[in-house]
Amino acid sequence: MRLIALIFTLLVATGCMTPAPVAKSDGPTRIVDTHIHIYDTSRPDGVPWPGKDDKAIYSPHLPADFAVVAKRNHVDAVVIVEASHLIEDNQWILDVTKDNPLFVAVVSNLTPGDPDFEKNLERFAKNKRFVGIRPRGEANVKLTENNRIADLRKLADKGLALDLLTFRASLSDISIIAQKVPNLKIVINHLAGARVDGNTPDAKWAQEFAALSKYKNVYCKISGLSQQSVTKPAPMDLSFYAPTLDLIWNAFGEDRLIFASNWPVTKNGGDYDGELRMTKEYFKAKGFAATEKVFWKNANIAYGLGLK
């Protein structure tokens, strides 16, 4: 089965085969993808991310491109996560998606502790589609410093969320932030950094992740399945991911897990359609109520999307 899945993934990635549309009836009543990236590498000054050496995704990935993926997979709404450190790229994202109802929200890139943080926060908070921030680089490493915590309190006071990458901010640091700013909604990206190899996750990681479960303001995205796989191309067999998903489910349960993809990084040895299929399959076994929460209701709460 894994050989068949591998061949299918290679055919899709090389453009030799177009994925079949995913059946709407197979899963939740609504799907919100809470983690995609939009950028234009053809801009005169280029883009800070991705790098030119990332051949799978270094090309324009614009709203119309993801709209095709969304239609095929019956994705109803999208949250864009800004991957550029340039302040004006936050505005660019808001502008290029402002007339498209598919793109309901943007997680921008602002730097807590920066002298202009409060000014930039006030600026972007005027836009109702601005729902939070994800710091990049150095800021993501030192968020537990007092001046950065002070800015995170400002973020929390506005009801906005903090997305975090765990390859820079450790799980223990996230515990500190959750404790110091208990009204801040924290959304951990990409399986909290778990490295997926088909077996039970690393014991140290598992212990730190489980410790986070006591903080009710912390959510975790079921995103980046292929990205977190140590095998490339990533297997499109749920059994490969099940041990990791089981541990995450047992720690956080149905109320604080959120579906996301990490498109277009899904192209790096993975397959968007296959990842969505596996995620739906996994949570279908947890029951309809859990599926509804993971695929849209929890996102609605964490990001204040206002979906009804």
Helices and strands as residue ranges (DSSP letters): H 2-13, E 32-36, H 63-73, E 77-81, H 87-96, E 103-108, H 117-125, E 130-133, H 138-141, H 146-157, E 161-164, H 171-180, E 185-188, G 190-193, H 203-212, E 218-222, H 225-228, H 238-252, E 257-259, G 265-267, H 272-284, H 288-292, I 293-297, H 298-303
